[in-house]
Amino acid sequence: MLSEKLRPPWPELFLWVRQQITNLQPRSCTLLLKLCHVPKAHLLLLPFLLNCTGPNPESAATGLPATADTAIAAAAEAPAPPLPDPPAPELYAWLPAGRYRAAQTVAARFAPPKGYQRVAVAAGSFGHWLRYLPLLPAGAPVKLYNGQLKDRQDVHAAVLDMDVGSRDLQQCADAVIRLRAEYLFSQNPDQVHFHLTSGDDIGFRDWYSGRGFRVKGNDVLPAARPAEAPSHPNFRRYLDQIFTYAGTLSLSKELQPTPLAQVQAGDVLIRGGSPGHAVLVLDVAVQPATGRRVVLLAQSYMPAQQMHVLTNLYDDTGLGAWFYLDPAQSRVGTPEWTFRSTELGRFVQLQEDL
């Protein structure tokens, strides 16, 4: 309890308290005034005197925290909602048995920036599956399909633990197709289908059942092939044929335009055509008090190369590998491509995954 000597003169009491505890919560302010023997009736004036319920021009001018900042800080300290358990390792079917490591995944490697929380995703969804993609050990370089190093080693924060094949096929759009196809394969192989640049829809079920295709000039013609089991090696052969005749133009037609403010894991930044490019949204985190979203992005490039998590070369605020897709801007910058803000798309089937 404060003594009479330490207590300021009554007219200056509230000014003194305000100067000392402007950045405290109202409950703390009330407690301190009680210790100062302030009459109970005067406590009703506390919110107005301390301006605890709205922005304080004086505190803003003097650099003291405003209510909005306090709310953001409080929300940032709130516990994140529980996340579903990681998918079973066998759902990443390209990996050899026993290779999957929970400590070497997107979720384990990349914590959200300070003040952000990972958005909730449904167990078994595409976003859930992407969040736990396996990574190569930290510091791994990006390699091309022929084993050579990519020229630019400054654009990636991590490399996905996924084969790129031995041919120059799995480029930008193909890598997005690969991840979407691998997810669908892990759920039900018969769901896998993609359009070629010609517009023809080629399903894996038809392909492994003996109904293949061949390309003659600009025409895609039916072609018989041996019926096979829907195994992963056969699935990879199917994908290589898709990669040969699909690209950013065909992939862009598989997607629905989506506002940047509504971005979610599994969305694609894409410029269809030649030249074109595609980058996949791997994960999303949100700032609870503001709703601001940041994302992790992954890409392949030309020539075909290991898919990698991009690093944010444009930010100096501590986002690291996370990118803020600002809805107010007309462009979205990534290390090797700049997209228009209208070039975010979502797989139509993704609505069913959520």
Protein Blocks (a to p, Z undefined) as FASTA:
>chain_A
ZZfklpccfklmmmmmmmmmmmpcfklmmmmmmmnopafklmmmmmmmnopmbccfklmm
nopacfklmmmmmmmmpccddddddddfklmmmbcghkacfklcfklmmccdehiacddd
dehiaklmmmmcccddehiacddfkopacfblmlbfbdcdddebjadfblmklmmmmmmm
mmmmmmommlgccddfkopacdfklmmnopacddehjaccddddddddfdfklmmmmmmm
mmmmgcfklmmmmpccddfklgcehiacddedjdddddddfbdcddfknopacddddddd
dddddddddddfkbcghnomaccddfkbcbdcdfkbccdfklcccdfklmmmZZ
